Amino acid sequence: MGRFIIGIDQSTQGTKALLFDEGGKLLSRTDLPHEQIVNEKGWVSHNLSEIYNNTIQTVKKLVGQSGIDKNDIAGVGISNQRETSAAWDKETGEPIADAIVWQCARAAGICERVERAGKAEFVRQRTGMNLSPYFPASKIAWLIEHVEGAKEKAEAGKLCFGTIDSWLVYKLTKGASYKTDYSNASRTQLFNIMDLKWDEEVCGLFGINPEHLAEVSDSNAVFGETDFEGFLDRPVPIHGVLGDSHGALFGQGCLKKGMIKTTYGTGSSIMMNIGEQPVLSTHGVVTSLAWGIDGKVNYVLEGNINYTGAVITWLKDDMKLISSPKETETLAAEANQDDQVYLVPAFTGLGAPYWDSRATASISGITRTTGRAEIVRAGLECIAYQITDVVEAMGEDAGLAIEELRVDGGPTRNGYLMQFQSDMLGIPVQVPDAEELSGIGAAYLAGISLGIYDRDKLFAGMGRQKYEPLMKRDIRNRKYGKWKDAVGTVLTK
């Protein structure tokens, strides 16, 4: 039997394939980007076939460049961008439209319709989530209502609906497996997190038949077998599936109640393990499932932010203020310390804890001293401010003192941002030596499930860089107070 594990991390910007040895060490990585399809209305889409083809190609490249015998691959774990929503023909396996990306707010009108019916709090009580076009419920409803022929096919039971994990599992198993895991299901706003099943009444509000949704399995279940379109001589099990943020929570070793992590990606997910009992938020974050493992579930509080790393992309590609993300650290350090410009990146509304899909972005506090460096710094600092908003909300909901923040993702390599994050929160920030925590979490879960990895040994050996808060409290309070003022100017409700 083989001893290598492949982790597939299908993220917003691209698809990565990761190779791990029998000790859990990352040996090799390949990745391919996919097109970000944005139309004149600001709708954001992904081509599902491109994503699947990239998945196959990254695995082939991974095996080729590593030089391993492909017969020594024991299994696969998958982590995925979560709320991005897909629909495909059950018989042909072909998409009926491009996927609607999690950032896209085109389904806001459907949420408003449910809200006008007086059902917003009902939905929150069942699913743990504030009504929002961020989640797949309204996105899937939009596909049914707006794609030609979709409603008729849906009513006939000829369509599959789901998040990217379901799409990949379906395609990788040649249609044999139509499944999702607890972490992804809990993010759809269609899943009853108390009863642990698709909620018929909530699904009905969105015009979705729960019988046509994927089977929900433990995150460490066998989701089927794949040979990657004939690339492998024998099929191997897909033995772990986690939404990307849940994968990072697992990969960070946040397995106990009160542990919290933030993934800095295109957007950010801040997630706190709250144990085996759910807590419904009253401070603008949501309650989801961390995972289901061996028949038991853990819950999390989570806040999602649309634009964090994407702000840096905006500074580079749209504003042309930087030529690479690395420049932000130097420019932020060079900026005038007395300048008080604030960027609120509500390009597609604001997520947690505000949940205002109509909010628009702003730059405020500009003075004669404001220049390129100051605006770049404001773009960097708004990432930390937004995460502070969510962490403080979680502490209130959980009634727990948060002792540290574990972080991952590309922007964590920015020393200025990590120090500023620690200063704003007033707690240590821990950056692991390992990268790609989402894919690591899914691969580790698969390896543990296959009996290859020892869970305790895996997490004990991970090194971390620690940032301690250095900013004086009065300066911190003044800066953060002005951030809250800036946010208040863009809110519409």
C-alpha positions as CSV (number, residue, x, y, z in Angstrom):
1,M,0.0,0.0,0.0
2,G,1.2,3.5,-0.8
3,R,2.2,5.9,1.9
4,F,1.8,9.3,0.1
5,I,-1.2,11.6,0.6
6,I,-2.3,14.2,-1.9
7,G,-4.1,17.3,-0.7
8,I,-6.1,19.3,-3.2
9,D,-6.8,22.8,-2.2
10,Q,-9.3,24.4,-4.6
11,S,-9.3,28.1,-3.7
12,T,-10.8,31.3,-5.0
13,Q,-7.7,32.2,-7.1
14,G,-6.6,28.7,-8.2
15,T,-6.1,25.0,-7.5
16,K,-3.2,23.6,-5.6
17,A,-2.0,20.0,-5.4
18,L,0.1,19.1,-2.4
19,L,2.2,15.9,-1.8
20,F,2.8,14.7,1.8
21,D,5.0,11.8,2.9
22,E,4.2,9.2,5.6
23,G,5.3,11.6,8.3
24,G,3.1,14.5,7.1
25,K,5.9,16.4,5.6
26,L,5.1,18.6,2.6
27,L,7.3,17.3,-0.3
28,S,6.0,19.1,-3.3
29,R,3.3,21.6,-4.6
30,T,1.9,22.6,-7.9
31,D,-0.8,25.1,-8.7
32,L,-2.8,26.6,-11.6
33,P,-4.8,29.8,-11.6
34,H,-8.3,30.0,-13.1
35,E,-10.0,33.0,-14.6
36,Q,-11.9,35.5,-12.4
37,I,-14.9,36.2,-14.5
38,V,-16.3,39.7,-13.6
39,N,-19.0,41.2,-15.8
40,E,-20.2,44.8,-16.2
41,K,-22.5,44.4,-13.2
42,G,-19.7,43.3,-10.9
43,W,-21.0,39.7,-10.8
44,V,-18.1,37.3,-10.0
45,S,-18.1,33.8,-11.6
46,H,-15.8,30.8,-12.1
47,N,-15.8,28.3,-14.9
48,L,-16.4,24.9,-13.3
49,S,-14.9,22.9,-16.1
50,E,-11.7,24.9,-15.9
51,I,-11.5,24.2,-12.2
52,Y,-12.0,20.5,-12.7
53,N,-9.4,20.3,-15.5
54,N,-6.9,22.3,-13.4
55,T,-7.4,19.8,-10.6
56,I,-6.5,16.9,-12.9
57,Q,-3.5,18.8,-14.3
58,T,-2.1,19.9,-11.0
59,V,-2.1,16.3,-9.7
60,K,-0.4,15.1,-12.9
61,K,2.2,17.8,-12.6
62,L,2.7,17.1,-8.9
63,V,3.4,13.4,-9.4
64,G,5.7,14.1,-12.3
65,Q,7.8,16.8,-10.7
66,S,8.1,14.8,-7.4
67,G,9.3,11.6,-9.1
68,I,7.3,9.3,-6.8
69,D,5.7,6.1,-8.0
70,K,2.1,7.0,-8.5
71,N,1.2,3.5,-7.2
72,D,2.4,4.7,-3.8
73,I,-0.4,7.2,-3.4
74,A,-2.6,6.1,-0.6
75,G,-5.4,8.6,-0.7
76,V,-6.7,12.1,-1.2
77,G,-8.0,15.0,0.9
78,I,-9.9,18.0,-0.5
79,S,-10.3,21.5,0.8
80,N,-12.3,24.0,-1.1
81,Q,-13.6,27.5,-1.4
82,R,-16.9,27.1,0.3
83,E,-19.8,29.4,-0.6
84,T,-19.1,29.4,-4.3
85,S,-22.2,27.7,-5.7
86,A,-22.6,25.3,-8.6
87,A,-25.3,23.5,-10.6
88,W,-24.8,20.7,-13.1
89,D,-26.7,18.2,-15.1
90,K,-27.0,14.9,-13.1
91,E,-26.8,12.8,-16.3
92,T,-24.1,14.5,-18.3
93,G,-22.1,16.0,-15.5
94,E,-21.9,19.2,-17.4
95,P,-22.4,22.6,-15.6
96,I,-25.6,24.5,-16.5
97,A,-23.8,27.8,-15.9
98,D,-20.6,29.3,-14.4
99,A,-20.4,29.0,-10.6
100,I,-21.4,32.0,-8.6
101,V,-18.4,33.0,-6.5
102,W,-18.8,33.6,-2.8
103,Q,-17.9,37.3,-3.2
104,C,-20.8,37.8,-5.6
105,A,-23.9,39.6,-4.3
106,R,-26.2,39.1,-7.3
107,A,-28.7,37.2,-5.3
108,A,-29.3,40.0,-2.8
109,G,-32.9,40.4,-4.1
110,I,-33.7,36.8,-3.2
111,C,-32.6,37.4,0.4
112,E,-34.6,40.6,0.5
113,R,-37.6,38.6,-0.6
114,V,-37.2,36.1,2.2
115,E,-36.7,39.0,4.6
116,R,-39.9,40.7,3.5
117,A,-41.7,37.5,4.2
118,G,-40.5,37.8,7.8
119,K,-38.3,34.8,7.8
120,A,-34.8,36.2,8.4
121,E,-34.7,35.3,12.1
122,F,-36.3,31.9,11.3
123,V,-33.4,31.1,8.9
124,R,-30.8,32.3,11.4
125,Q,-32.2,30.1,14.2
126,R,-32.1,27.0,12.0
127,T,-28.9,27.6,10.1
128,G,-26.8,29.8,12.5
129,M,-26.4,32.4,9.8
130,N,-27.7,35.9,9.1
131,L,-29.6,36.0,5.9
132,S,-27.1,37.1,3.2
133,P,-26.4,36.6,-0.6
134,Y,-22.9,35.5,0.6
135,F,-24.2,32.0,1.3
136,P,-25.2,29.4,-1.4
137,A,-29.0,29.3,-0.5
138,S,-29.8,32.4,-2.5
139,K,-27.1,31.7,-5.1
140,I,-28.6,28.3,-5.9
141,A,-32.0,29.9,-6.0
142,W,-30.7,32.5,-8.4
143,L,-29.4,29.8,-10.7
144,I,-32.7,28.0,-10.7
145,E,-34.6,31.2,-11.4
146,H,-32.3,32.7,-14.0
147,V,-30.6,30.0,-16.0
148,E,-32.7,28.9,-19.0
149,G,-34.3,25.5,-18.4
150,A,-32.9,25.2,-14.9
151,K,-36.2,25.3,-13.1
152,E,-37.7,22.6,-15.2
153,K,-34.7,20.3,-14.8
154,A,-34.6,21.0,-11.0
155,E,-38.3,20.1,-10.6
156,A,-37.6,16.9,-12.5
157,G,-34.7,16.0,-10.2
158,K,-32.2,16.2,-13.1
159,L,-29.8,18.8,-11.5
160,C,-27.2,18.5,-8.9
161,F,-26.5,21.6,-6.7
162,G,-23.7,22.2,-4.3
163,T,-20.4,23.8,-3.4
164,I,-17.1,23.1,-5.0
165,D,-16.3,20.0,-2.9
166,S,-19.5,18.3,-4.2
167,W,-18.6,19.3,-7.8
168,L,-15.1,17.9,-7.5
169,V,-16.2,14.7,-5.7
170,Y,-18.9,14.1,-8.4
171,K,-16.5,14.6,-11.3
172,L,-13.5,12.7,-9.7
173,T,-15.7,9.7,-9.0
174,K,-17.3,9.8,-12.5
175,G,-20.7,10.6,-11.0
176,A,-20.6,7.7,-8.6
177,S,-20.6,10.0,-5.5
178,Y,-22.8,13.0,-4.9
179,K,-21.7,14.0,-1.4
180,T,-20.6,16.9,0.8
181,D,-19.3,17.1,4.3
182,Y,-20.7,18.7,7.5
183,S,-18.4,21.7,7.2
184,N,-19.4,22.6,3.7
185,A,-23.1,21.8,4.3
186,S,-23.2,24.1,7.3
187,R,-22.1,27.0,5.1
188,T,-25.0,26.7,2.6
189,Q,-27.6,28.4,4.8
190,L,-29.8,25.4,3.9
191,F,-28.6,23.0,6.6
192,N,-30.1,22.7,10.1
193,I,-27.1,22.8,12.4
194,M,-29.1,21.7,15.4
195,D,-30.8,18.6,13.7
196,L,-27.8,18.0,11.4
197,K,-29.8,17.6,8.2
198,W,-31.0,19.7,5.2
199,D,-33.9,21.8,6.5
200,E,-37.0,21.3,4.5
201,E,-38.6,24.6,5.5
202,V,-35.6,26.7,4.9
203,C,-34.9,25.0,1.6
204,G,-38.6,25.7,0.7
205,L,-38.1,29.4,1.3
206,F,-35.5,29.4,-1.5
207,G,-37.4,27.1,-3.8
208,I,-34.9,24.2,-3.4
209,N,-35.9,20.6,-2.9
210,P,-33.7,19.1,-0.2
211,E,-34.0,15.7,-1.8
212,H,-31.9,17.0,-4.7
213,L,-29.0,18.2,-2.5
214,A,-25.9,16.1,-1.8
215,E,-25.7,13.5,0.9
216,V,-24.0,14.9,4.0
217,S,-21.1,12.8,5.4
218,D,-18.6,13.0,8.1
219,S,-15.6,15.0,7.0
220,N,-13.3,12.0,7.3
221,A,-15.7,9.6,5.5
222,V,-14.8,7.9,2.3
223,F,-16.3,10.1,-0.4
224,G,-15.6,7.7,-3.2
225,E,-12.5,6.6,-5.3
226,T,-10.7,8.4,-8.1
227,D,-8.0,7.6,-10.6
228,F,-7.8,11.2,-11.8
229,E,-9.2,10.5,-15.3
230,G,-7.2,7.3,-15.8
231,F,-3.9,8.9,-14.6
232,L,-3.5,6.4,-11.7
233,D,-3.3,2.7,-12.4
234,R,-5.7,2.0,-9.6
235,P,-8.3,4.3,-7.9
236,V,-7.5,5.7,-4.5
237,P,-10.0,6.8,-1.8
238,I,-11.0,10.5,-1.2
239,H,-10.9,10.1,2.5
240,G,-11.3,13.7,3.8
241,V,-13.2,16.8,2.7
242,L,-13.2,20.1,4.5
243,G,-14.1,23.6,3.6
244,D,-10.9,25.6,3.3
245,S,-11.3,27.6,6.5
246,H,-12.2,24.4,8.4
247,G,-9.2,22.7,6.8
248,A,-7.0,25.5,8.1
249,L,-8.6,25.2,11.6
250,F,-7.8,21.5,11.6
251,G,-4.3,22.1,10.1
252,Q,-3.6,24.7,12.8
253,G,-4.3,22.2,15.5
254,C,-7.2,24.3,16.8
255,L,-8.9,21.1,18.1
256,K,-10.0,22.4,21.5
257,K,-12.7,24.8,22.6
258,G,-11.7,28.4,22.6
259,M,-8.9,28.1,20.1
260,I,-9.1,30.6,17.2
261,K,-7.5,31.0,13.8
262,T,-7.7,33.4,10.9
263,T,-7.0,32.5,7.3
264,Y,-5.8,35.5,5.2
265,G,-6.7,34.8,1.6
266,T,-8.6,36.7,-1.0
267,G,-11.1,37.3,1.8
268,S,-10.7,36.1,5.4
269,S,-12.3,33.6,7.6
270,I,-12.0,34.0,11.4
271,M,-13.0,30.8,13.1
272,M,-13.2,29.8,16.8
273,N,-13.7,26.2,18.0
274,I,-16.6,26.3,20.5
275,G,-16.8,22.6,21.2
276,E,-19.7,20.2,20.8
277,Q,-22.6,22.6,21.7
278,P,-23.7,25.4,19.3
279,V,-23.9,29.0,20.4
280,L,-26.0,31.4,18.3
281,S,-24.3,34.8,17.9
282,T,-25.8,38.1,18.9
283,H,-22.9,40.1,17.6
284,G,-22.9,39.6,13.9
285,V,-20.9,36.4,13.4
286,V,-22.3,33.1,12.5
287,T,-22.4,29.6,13.9
288,S,-21.3,26.7,11.7
289,L,-19.9,23.2,12.1
290,A,-16.2,22.8,12.3
291,W,-16.4,19.2,11.0
292,G,-17.9,15.8,11.6
293,I,-15.4,13.2,12.6
294,D,-16.2,9.6,13.5
295,G,-19.8,10.5,14.2
296,K,-19.3,13.5,16.4
297,V,-19.4,17.2,15.3
298,N,-17.7,20.3,16.6
299,Y,-19.2,23.7,16.2
300,V,-17.5,27.1,15.4
301,L,-18.2,30.7,15.5
302,E,-17.1,32.3,12.3
303,G,-16.9,35.7,10.7
304,N,-16.2,36.2,7.0
305,I,-14.7,39.2,5.3
306,N,-15.0,39.7,1.6
307,Y,-11.9,41.8,0.9
308,T,-8.6,41.3,2.8
309,G,-5.8,39.9,0.5
310,A,-8.0,41.1,-2.4
311,V,-7.3,44.7,-1.2
312,I,-3.7,44.2,-2.0
313,T,-4.6,42.8,-5.4
314,W,-6.8,45.9,-5.9
315,L,-3.8,48.2,-5.0
316,K,-1.7,46.4,-7.5
317,D,-3.9,45.6,-10.4
318,D,-6.5,48.4,-10.3
319,M,-4.8,51.3,-8.6
320,K,-1.3,50.5,-9.9
321,L,0.1,51.7,-6.6
322,I,2.4,48.7,-6.2
323,S,4.0,46.2,-8.6
324,S,4.0,43.3,-6.1
325,P,2.4,42.5,-2.7
326,K,5.9,42.6,-1.1
327,E,6.1,46.3,-1.6
328,T,3.3,46.9,0.9
329,E,5.4,46.1,4.0
330,T,8.1,48.7,3.0
331,L,5.7,51.4,2.0
332,A,3.6,50.9,5.2
333,A,6.7,51.4,7.3
334,E,7.7,54.5,5.3
335,A,4.3,56.2,5.5
336,N,3.8,59.4,7.6
337,Q,2.8,58.1,11.1
338,D,0.6,61.2,11.7
339,D,-1.5,60.6,8.6
340,Q,-4.9,59.3,9.4
341,V,-6.3,58.0,6.1
342,Y,-8.7,55.0,6.3
343,L,-9.8,52.6,3.6
344,V,-13.0,50.7,4.1
345,P,-13.0,48.0,1.3
346,A,-16.7,47.5,0.9
347,F,-16.3,46.8,-2.8
348,T,-19.1,44.2,-2.7
349,G,-20.7,45.2,0.6
350,L,-19.5,44.3,4.1
351,G,-19.5,40.9,5.7
352,A,-19.2,40.1,9.4
353,P,-20.0,41.6,11.8
354,Y,-22.0,44.3,9.7
355,W,-23.7,42.2,7.0
356,D,-24.5,45.1,4.8
357,S,-24.5,44.0,1.1
358,R,-25.4,47.5,0.0
359,A,-22.4,49.3,1.6
360,T,-19.9,50.8,-0.7
361,A,-16.1,51.3,-0.3
362,S,-14.6,54.6,0.8
363,I,-11.3,56.3,1.5
364,S,-11.5,59.0,4.2
365,G,-9.2,61.2,6.2
366,I,-7.2,62.3,3.2
367,T,-5.0,65.3,3.9
368,R,-2.1,67.1,2.1
369,T,0.3,64.6,3.7
370,T,-1.6,61.6,2.1
371,G,0.3,60.0,-0.7
372,R,1.0,56.6,-2.2
373,A,2.6,55.1,0.9
374,E,-0.2,56.3,3.2
375,I,-2.9,54.8,1.0
376,V,-1.1,51.5,0.7
377,R,-0.7,51.4,4.4
378,A,-4.4,52.1,4.9
379,G,-5.1,49.2,2.5
380,L,-2.9,47.0,4.6
381,E,-4.3,48.1,8.0
382,C,-7.9,47.7,6.9
383,I,-7.2,44.0,6.8
384,A,-6.3,44.0,10.5
385,Y,-9.1,46.3,11.5
386,Q,-11.7,44.1,9.9
387,I,-10.3,41.0,11.6
388,T,-10.3,42.8,14.9
389,D,-14.0,43.6,14.5
390,V,-14.8,39.9,14.1
391,V,-12.5,38.6,16.9
392,E,-14.0,41.1,19.4
393,A,-17.5,40.0,18.4
394,M,-16.6,36.3,18.9
395,G,-15.2,36.9,22.4
396,E,-18.5,38.6,23.4
397,D,-20.6,35.7,22.0
398,A,-18.5,32.8,23.4
399,G,-17.9,34.5,26.7
400,L,-14.3,33.5,26.4
401,A,-11.0,35.4,26.9
402,I,-9.1,34.8,23.7
403,E,-5.5,34.1,24.5
404,E,-3.9,34.1,21.0
405,L,-4.7,34.2,17.3
406,R,-3.2,31.5,15.0
407,V,-3.0,32.7,11.4
408,D,-2.2,31.4,8.0
409,G,-2.3,32.5,4.3
410,G,0.0,34.5,2.1
411,P,-0.4,37.9,3.8
412,T,0.9,36.5,7.0
413,R,4.4,36.8,5.6
414,N,4.0,40.6,5.9
415,G,5.7,41.5,9.1
416,Y,4.0,45.0,9.3
417,L,0.6,43.5,9.0
418,M,1.2,40.8,11.6
419,Q,2.6,43.2,14.1
420,F,-0.3,45.7,13.5
421,Q,-2.8,42.8,13.9
422,S,-1.3,41.9,17.3
423,D,-1.4,45.5,18.3
424,M,-5.0,46.0,17.4
425,L,-6.1,42.8,19.2
426,G,-3.8,43.2,22.2
427,I,-2.9,39.5,22.1
428,P,-0.1,37.4,20.5
429,V,-0.4,36.4,16.9
430,Q,1.2,33.0,15.9
431,V,2.4,32.4,12.4
432,P,3.2,28.7,11.6
433,D,6.3,27.7,9.7
434,A,4.0,25.7,7.4
435,E,2.0,27.3,4.6
436,E,-1.1,26.1,2.8
437,L,-2.9,25.2,6.0
438,S,-6.2,24.5,4.3
439,G,-4.7,21.8,2.1
440,I,-2.6,20.5,5.0
441,G,-5.7,20.1,7.1
442,A,-7.6,18.1,4.5
443,A,-4.5,16.0,3.8
444,Y,-3.8,15.4,7.4
445,L,-7.4,14.4,8.0
446,A,-7.2,11.9,5.1
447,G,-3.9,10.5,6.4
448,I,-5.2,10.1,9.9
449,S,-8.3,8.4,8.6
450,L,-6.2,6.0,6.6
451,G,-4.1,5.1,9.6
452,I,-0.9,6.6,8.2
453,Y,-0.6,9.6,10.5
454,D,-0.6,9.9,14.3
455,R,-2.6,13.1,15.1
456,D,-0.8,14.2,18.2
457,K,2.7,13.8,16.6
458,L,1.6,15.7,13.5
459,F,0.7,18.9,15.4
460,A,3.4,18.8,18.0
461,G,6.2,19.4,15.6
462,M,4.8,22.6,14.0
463,G,7.0,25.7,14.6
464,R,5.6,29.2,14.9
465,Q,6.7,32.8,14.7
466,K,5.2,34.9,17.5
467,Y,4.2,38.6,17.3
468,E,3.5,40.3,20.7
469,P,1.5,43.6,21.0
470,L,3.7,46.6,21.3
471,M,1.4,49.6,20.7
472,K,0.3,51.7,23.6
473,R,-3.4,51.2,24.6
474,D,-4.4,54.8,24.1
475,I,-2.9,54.9,20.6
476,R,-4.6,51.6,19.7
477,N,-8.0,52.8,21.0
478,R,-7.7,56.1,19.0
479,K,-6.8,54.3,15.8
480,Y,-9.5,51.6,16.2
481,G,-12.1,54.2,17.1
482,K,-11.4,56.2,13.9
483,W,-11.8,52.9,11.9
484,K,-15.2,52.4,13.4
485,D,-16.1,56.0,12.5
486,A,-15.0,55.3,8.9
487,V,-17.1,52.1,8.7
488,G,-20.1,54.0,10.0
489,T,-20.0,56.4,7.1
490,V,-20.5,53.6,4.5
491,L,-23.2,51.5,6.3
492,T,-26.7,51.7,4.8
493,K,-28.5,50.0,7.7
